[in-house]
Amino acid sequence: MNLKQLFLIYCNNKKLEINKNQVDIIESLNEFYNVNFDNYFLSNLLSKKKNKQGFYLQGDVGVGKTMILDFFYENFDKSKQRLHFNEFMINFHNFVFQNKDNKKENIINKFVNKLKKKYKLIFFDEFQVTNIVDAMILGSLFKKIFDQNIKVIFSSNIKINDLYKDGLQREQFLPFVRNLKLKCYEEKLIINEDYRKLKKNKNRKYFYPLNDVTNFKINKLFRQLTKGKIKEEKILSIKGRKFNIKNYYQGIARFDFKDLCNKNIGAEDYIKLSKVCDFMIIENLPNFNNNNSDQQQRFITLIDIIYEKKVKLIISSASSLKELASTNNQLIPFKRTLSRLYELTMN
């Protein structure tokens, strides 16, 4: 597999800057492929890397991690799956619920064996761990995944050693960290620019501050978007819970920030929303501080899913993107959120 040559052609066709650091990562991915999926003995013999089942790409926001791993994934010619990590864990917890009469170890074995029958490679973009329930299960779950020789690629803003940093009962999470370091090539992509912010502002979809002028602009855009569409009251059912979308026009939905982030809802709800919404308007985004840190965590998850599912977005906010404040404990993940908001609303 000559991934470097394909990547250079891809960059040329897309009129993308060819960055040496990105090309170096492509060459490492090429070697990862050759060692794990190329049956030629010579490729294993000549490889500078030991045979590891995972590839963990860490780097700052907007440096092209997702683009590079998407490119690798698209050119991967065997069975594969790309998932948001929250979606993967929801699938696992649903499987546990459906097999609740089995022991924990047996459930993990069954779940991973099912994965093995379907996929040779799984890709998790923007990997992070924030949920204590997930943190406690990951050690056993990924040990079995690696034992079954399922290959995994990750992109993340966070170094392996810093995953779930300062999380509750983190000592129980450390076996997963050690296993990840043992089983994965850990590469860092260093680029000093956020490419998302360099794109030209063609159609601005982020409006601030919160005043009559902003409200007028949002109303005007909403009328344009929904012209000729039929309004309906959309009710989603998520594990017995009801989520009511009051302003819904055939895939276009309008929400107040509080409707999405002040309630006790999470990733599973946002994933369900993304399946019925092609375009979302979110109004009255506040600045974040220690008094609304839970809402910020939900908003980070929401934007990750909107970005992953390619849902279009309009936002009205108290502040510009440059001035949008964050709680101290969410600074790193919120930096990714801001970068993604630039791409979703400023291009």
WOJO-V478771 format. One record per helix or strand of 2 or more residues. SS is the DSSP state (2 for helix, 1 for strand). FROM is the first residue (numbers start at 0). LEN is the number of residues. If there is no record, write none. Layout:
((SS & FROM & LEN) (SS & FROM & LEN))
//
This chain:
((2 & 2 & 12) (2 & 19 & 18) (2 & 40 & 6) (1 & 53 & 6) (2 & 64 & 11) (1 & 79 & 5) (2 & 84 & 14) (2 & 103 & 15) (1 & 120 & 5) (2 & 131 & 16) (1 & 150 & 6) (2 & 159 & 3) (2 & 169 & 3) (2 & 173 & 10) (1 & 183 & 6) (2 & 194 & 4) (1 & 205 & 3) (2 & 211 & 15) (1 & 230 & 8) (1 & 240 & 9) (1 & 251 & 5) (2 & 256 & 5) (2 & 266 & 10) (1 & 278 & 7) (2 & 292 & 16) (1 & 311 & 6) (2 & 327 & 18))
//
